[in-house]
Amino acid sequence: MIFPKHFEQKIEFDKVKHLIKGHCVGMHAKEIIDNLQFSCKLDEIMESASQTNEFCMICREENDAFPVEGYFDTRTYLKRIATEGTYLTENELFELYRSLLTIKRIVQFFSVKTEEEYPFLKKKCTEVDAFPQVSRYIDDILDKFGRIKDHASEALAQIRRQKIQLTASVSKLMATIIRQAQQDGYLDKDVTPSLRDGRLVIPIAPAFKRKLGGIVHDESATGKTVYVEPGAVVEANNQIRELEAEEKREVIKILTACSDFMRPYLPDLEQSMLFLAEMDSLRARALFAIRIGALLPQCVGKPMIAWESATHPLLYLSLREQAKEIVPLDISLSQERRILLISGPNAGGKSVCLKTVGLLQYMWQCGLLVPMLPQSTMGI
């Protein structure tokens, strides 16, 4: 339990979290940062800090090789398709597919690394599943733009062929009608067909709408133009609309079948998506650590402070923007020397010293790296 409840705001840890979230790619990772937990367990702290430290090395040395796209928050719609008969939209399915590809690339990135290079991150990747069978299924039905492929089913291919043929014949007929109307002098030379409610129409002056004949679907805001669907194309347009409805039903059928295929994998898929968000959040912590000059210090599992050149991260960033140097802090406290009395004039740095100690200790016990020299020691 943290006391008082607004302690994080008092020491400005909320501002630190806000800056870290600025480096997150996906929303899920931002929530993970928001929910960082203070821990008194050395192994938990060391695991989190070591993972972040390894990510710092990646960001400095191999940043271009590590995947930084495809971190989508899929939680809501993965929960939704747990119910039989539900399905993901094309866009949702495409985001899931790209997320799975990102997981695969992350696993591949660490698979070629030795245990000595990134032991904590490599271990984190050992149990994650990129679900190649799900990726293959999605790849069979979605194109590279995330749209359902024509040949995702035989029925869909046939519907789309018929629609293309009908649309071409309607366009050809419309061109003939427009050309004749222009020759007869009641249609401007630069007029082209438009779409209104999914139907091809011709813009024409109200005085000539009866000469053209057909159905008026709309008129311009000024009333100087009406949009007429010629009678000769009404039936063909009706057929196109029917085909579009059939196409939509067939697409839903394909998407529903895909969700049925994925449903048995949902619990494990959600775990893989959590892994993806955690990797995103660890990378964000590393980028923030590099920004403030933070590192992994030595540590002991008891109350102790032995810091050299420790700095307040927010003050450091603020002064750097002003092209000013920060004065670092050396401080030592132990179980034998556990009280330090600080005195001095106003604006002498007493409050900054207290806030620095409070904030850095709290950051450390939330598993973050801290800005100080590597020979420093952090306690619990």
Secondary structure as UniProt FT lines:
FT   TURN            5..6
FT   HELIX           7..10
FT   TURN            11..12
FT   HELIX           13..21
FT   TURN            22..23
FT   HELIX           27..34
FT   HELIX           42..61
FT   HELIX           63..65
FT   HELIX           75..80
FT   TURN            81..82
FT   TURN            84..85
FT   HELIX           90..111
FT   TURN            115..117
FT   HELIX           119..125
FT   TURN            126..127
FT   HELIX           132..141
FT   TURN            144..145
FT   HELIX           150..152
FT   HELIX           154..184
FT   TURN            189..190
FT   STRAND          194..196
FT   TURN            197..198
FT   STRAND          199..204
FT   HELIX           206..208
FT   HELIX           209..212
FT   STRAND          215..219
FT   TURN            221..222
FT   STRAND          226..229
FT   HELIX           231..262
FT   HELIX           263..265
FT   HELIX           266..292
FT   STRAND          298..299
FT   STRAND          305..310
FT   HELIX           313..321
FT   TURN            322..323
FT   STRAND          329..333
FT   TURN            346..347
FT   HELIX           350..365
FT   TURN            366..367
FT   TURN            374..375
FT   STRAND          377..378
//
